[in-house]
Amino acid sequence: MSLEWEQVNVDAADAAALGRWWAEALGWVVVNDSAEEFEIQPEKDRLPGLLFVPVPEGKTIKNRLHLDFRPDDQAAEVARLLALGARYWDGAAPGQFPWITLVDPEGNEFCVLGERRSHT
């Protein structure tokens, strides 16, 4: 049996706007821009991707699943994402953890990790 990770689905009030934001934030390409869904991938035909689907209800609680990103320079990447429209998540005091939790324009949490620690 084979199982391939195709994508992560993201519910959105405005799927196209949120998908475009993530495409810019990640430097990914748009592979589907229809009324029913908006899909981005790292490159055309490269998985996994993110699929944004419109839903009528808004986000009400903390996400049960979120994305983590490990940049070369955490401070520079946080500044870049904030300039794109991300915001700090209110649930953690600055400096409390080695990662920084942000939210996208619709309030979905994601983390920008610090330098990888050695496990030796």
KOLLOPA-784511 format. One record per residue (C-alpha): residue number from 1; x, y, z. Coordinates in Angstrom, 2 decimals. Layout:
N
+-----+---------+---------+---------+
: seq :       u :       v :       w :
+-----+---------+---------+---------+
: NUM :       X :       Y :       Z :
...
+-----+---------+---------+---------+
END
This chain:
120
+-----+---------+---------+---------+
: seq :       u :       v :       w :
+-----+---------+---------+---------+
:   1 :    0.00 :    0.00 :    0.00 :
:   2 :    1.24 :    3.47 :   -0.86 :
:   3 :    0.08 :    6.73 :    0.66 :
:   4 :    1.12 :   10.11 :   -0.74 :
:   5 :    0.60 :   13.40 :    1.10 :
:   6 :   -1.24 :   15.54 :   -1.46 :
:   7 :   -2.19 :   18.71 :    0.39 :
:   8 :   -3.44 :   20.43 :    3.52 :
:   9 :   -6.95 :   21.89 :    3.29 :
:  10 :   -7.54 :   25.31 :    4.75 :
:  11 :  -11.07 :   26.64 :    5.32 :
:  12 :  -11.30 :   30.32 :    4.42 :
:  13 :  -13.79 :   33.16 :    4.27 :
:  14 :  -12.02 :   34.37 :    1.10 :
:  15 :  -10.17 :   31.36 :   -0.31 :
:  16 :   -8.56 :   33.23 :   -3.21 :
:  17 :   -7.27 :   36.13 :   -1.08 :
:  18 :   -5.91 :   33.83 :    1.62 :
:  19 :   -4.40 :   31.50 :   -0.99 :
:  20 :   -2.68 :   34.42 :   -2.71 :
:  21 :   -1.32 :   35.60 :    0.63 :
:  22 :    0.18 :   32.17 :    1.35 :
:  23 :    1.52 :   31.88 :   -2.21 :
:  24 :    3.39 :   35.15 :   -1.71 :
:  25 :    4.52 :   34.25 :    1.81 :
:  26 :    5.91 :   30.89 :    0.67 :
:  27 :    6.99 :   31.80 :   -2.86 :
:  28 :    4.71 :   29.05 :   -4.23 :
:  29 :    2.75 :   28.91 :   -7.48 :
:  30 :   -1.01 :   28.94 :   -8.03 :
:  31 :   -2.16 :   25.71 :   -9.68 :
:  32 :   -5.94 :   26.14 :   -9.38 :
:  33 :   -7.94 :   29.34 :   -9.06 :
:  34 :  -11.61 :   28.41 :   -9.32 :
:  35 :  -14.71 :   29.51 :   -7.41 :
:  36 :  -14.71 :   26.22 :   -5.49 :
:  37 :  -11.06 :   26.12 :   -4.45 :
:  38 :   -7.71 :   27.87 :   -4.66 :
:  39 :   -4.63 :   25.64 :   -4.69 :
:  40 :   -0.94 :   26.43 :   -4.38 :
:  41 :    2.12 :   24.18 :   -4.58 :
:  42 :    5.87 :   24.67 :   -4.15 :
:  43 :    6.18 :   24.18 :   -7.93 :
:  44 :    3.74 :   22.94 :  -10.55 :
:  45 :    3.23 :   19.18 :   -9.97 :
:  46 :    5.28 :   19.22 :   -6.72 :
:  47 :    3.50 :   18.07 :   -3.57 :
:  48 :    2.32 :   18.63 :   -0.94 :
:  49 :    0.27 :   21.73 :   -1.59 :
:  50 :   -2.21 :   23.92 :    0.24 :
:  51 :   -5.85 :   23.90 :   -0.86 :
:  52 :   -8.01 :   26.83 :    0.27 :
:  53 :  -11.76 :   26.25 :    0.23 :
:  54 :  -14.49 :   28.81 :    0.93 :
:  55 :  -16.68 :   28.17 :    3.96 :
:  56 :  -19.49 :   30.34 :    5.34 :
:  57 :  -18.42 :   30.22 :    8.99 :
:  58 :  -15.48 :   32.13 :   10.40 :
:  59 :  -12.66 :   30.80 :   12.56 :
:  60 :  -13.68 :   30.70 :   16.21 :
:  61 :  -11.00 :   28.79 :   18.15 :
:  62 :   -7.30 :   27.98 :   18.05 :
:  63 :   -6.34 :   25.66 :   15.18 :
:  64 :   -5.91 :   22.00 :   16.08 :
:  65 :   -3.32 :   21.72 :   13.31 :
:  66 :   -0.87 :   24.37 :   12.18 :
:  67 :    2.19 :   24.73 :    9.97 :
:  68 :    5.75 :   25.22 :   11.28 :
:  69 :    8.47 :   26.87 :    9.19 :
:  70 :   12.22 :   26.94 :    9.89 :
:  71 :   13.89 :   29.91 :    8.14 :
:  72 :   17.59 :   30.68 :    7.94 :
:  73 :   16.98 :   33.94 :    9.83 :
:  74 :   13.98 :   33.91 :   12.18 :
:  75 :   13.92 :   37.65 :   12.89 :
:  76 :   14.15 :   38.59 :    9.20 :
:  77 :   11.45 :   36.11 :    8.23 :
:  78 :    9.08 :   37.27 :   10.98 :
:  79 :    9.60 :   40.87 :    9.84 :
:  80 :    8.88 :   39.89 :    6.21 :
:  81 :    5.71 :   37.99 :    7.14 :
:  82 :    4.48 :   40.85 :    9.33 :
:  83 :    5.04 :   43.23 :    6.41 :
:  84 :    2.89 :   40.94 :    4.24 :
:  85 :    0.04 :   41.15 :    6.75 :
:  86 :    0.68 :   38.44 :    9.34 :
:  87 :    0.11 :   39.36 :   12.99 :
:  88 :    1.51 :   38.10 :   16.27 :
:  89 :   -0.68 :   35.49 :   17.95 :
:  90 :   -1.98 :   36.68 :   21.31 :
:  91 :   -1.55 :   33.33 :   23.09 :
:  92 :    2.15 :   33.49 :   23.94 :
:  93 :    4.38 :   36.11 :   25.51 :
:  94 :    7.26 :   37.23 :   23.26 :
:  95 :   10.41 :   35.27 :   24.03 :
:  96 :    8.49 :   32.58 :   25.92 :
:  97 :    9.43 :   29.92 :   23.34 :
:  98 :   12.19 :   29.53 :   20.73 :
:  99 :    9.50 :   29.83 :   18.04 :
: 100 :    7.26 :   32.76 :   17.20 :
: 101 :    3.58 :   32.15 :   16.61 :
: 102 :    1.94 :   34.34 :   13.99 :
: 103 :   -1.50 :   34.35 :   12.39 :
: 104 :   -2.32 :   34.79 :    8.72 :
: 105 :   -4.87 :   37.41 :    7.53 :
: 106 :   -7.79 :   35.13 :    8.54 :
: 107 :   -6.35 :   34.29 :   11.97 :
: 108 :   -4.86 :   30.83 :   11.29 :
: 109 :   -1.87 :   30.18 :   13.52 :
: 110 :    1.56 :   29.16 :   12.21 :
: 111 :    5.01 :   29.10 :   13.78 :
: 112 :    8.33 :   30.48 :   12.66 :
: 113 :   10.90 :   28.29 :   14.35 :
: 114 :   14.29 :   29.30 :   15.66 :
: 115 :   17.63 :   27.74 :   14.90 :
: 116 :   17.64 :   23.93 :   14.90 :
: 117 :   19.16 :   22.54 :   18.06 :
: 118 :   21.57 :   19.64 :   17.97 :
: 119 :   20.22 :   16.40 :   19.47 :
: 120 :   23.64 :   15.07 :   20.41 :
+-----+---------+---------+---------+
END
